[in-house]
């Protein structure tokens, strides 16, 4: 039974690390989206058509959506494992 608790703790640590990495990735993607938006606005002022930025915006949007799904999954896993650990302590 002790091994199960240790394995759950190790799994919980791994899940927290994965979730943290995804949180940083989502933050970075948000920053990239803001920079692309600013760059697009500036380029438009200088006569460049905004269509040049559509594929980049589409790519970052898809990537953000995928990372959000993964982040939500790991958040649910974190809660599930924490609940199991809480039950073991009682």
C-alpha positions in Angstrom: 0.0 0.0 0.0 2.9 2.3 0.7 4.2 1.8 -2.8 0.8 2.8 -4.2 1.0 6.1 -2.2 4.6 6.8 -3.4 3.6 6.0 -7.0 0.6 8.4 -6.7 2.9 11.1 -5.3 5.3 10.6 -8.2 2.5 10.7 -10.7 1.1 13.8 -9.0 4.5 15.5 -9.3 4.7 14.5 -13.0 1.2 15.8 -13.7 1.9 19.1 -11.9 5.1 19.5 -14.0 3.3 18.8 -17.2 0.5 21.2 -16.3 3.0 23.9 -15.4 4.8 23.4 -18.8 1.6 23.7 -20.6 0.6 26.9 -18.7 3.9 28.5 -19.7 3.3 27.3 -23.3 -0.2 28.9 -23.3 1.2 32.1 -21.8 3.9 32.2 -24.5 1.3 31.6 -27.3 -0.8 34.4 -25.9 2.3 36.7 -26.1 3.0 35.6 -29.6 -0.6 36.3 -30.7 -0.4 39.8 -29.2 2.9 40.4 -31.1 1.5 39.1 -34.4 -1.6 41.3 -33.9 0.6 44.4 -33.3 2.9 43.5 -36.2 -0.1 43.0 -38.5 -1.5 46.4 -37.5 1.8 48.1 -38.2 2.3 46.3 -41.5 -1.2 47.3 -42.6 -0.3 50.9 -41.9 2.6 50.5 -44.4 0.5 49.0 -47.1 1.0 45.3 -46.5 -2.3 43.3 -46.7 -3.4 41.6 -43.6 -3.9 38.3 -45.5 -0.2 37.7 -45.1 -0.8 37.0 -41.4 -3.8 34.7 -41.7 -1.8 31.5 -41.8 0.3 32.5 -38.8 -2.8 33.5 -36.9 -4.5 30.3 -37.8 -1.5 28.2 -36.8 -1.2 29.9 -33.4 -4.9 29.6 -32.8 -4.9 25.8 -33.5 -1.8 25.4 -31.4 -3.4 27.3 -28.5 -6.6 25.3 -28.8 -4.6 22.0 -28.7 -2.5 23.1 -25.7 -5.6 24.3 -23.9 -7.2 20.9 -24.3 -4.1 19.2 -23.0 -3.8 21.7 -20.1 -7.5 21.0 -19.1 -6.8 17.2 -19.2 -3.8 17.5 -16.9 -5.7 19.8 -14.6 -8.4 17.2 -14.3 -5.8 14.5 -13.7 -4.2 16.7 -11.0 -7.5 17.0 -9.2 -8.2 13.3 -9.6 -4.9 12.2 -8.1 -5.1 14.8 -5.4 -8.4 13.4 -4.4 -6.9 9.9 -4.3 -4.0 11.1 -2.2 -6.4 12.8 0.2 -8.4 9.6 0.6 -5.2 7.7 1.4 -4.3 10.1 4.1 -7.7 9.6 5.9 
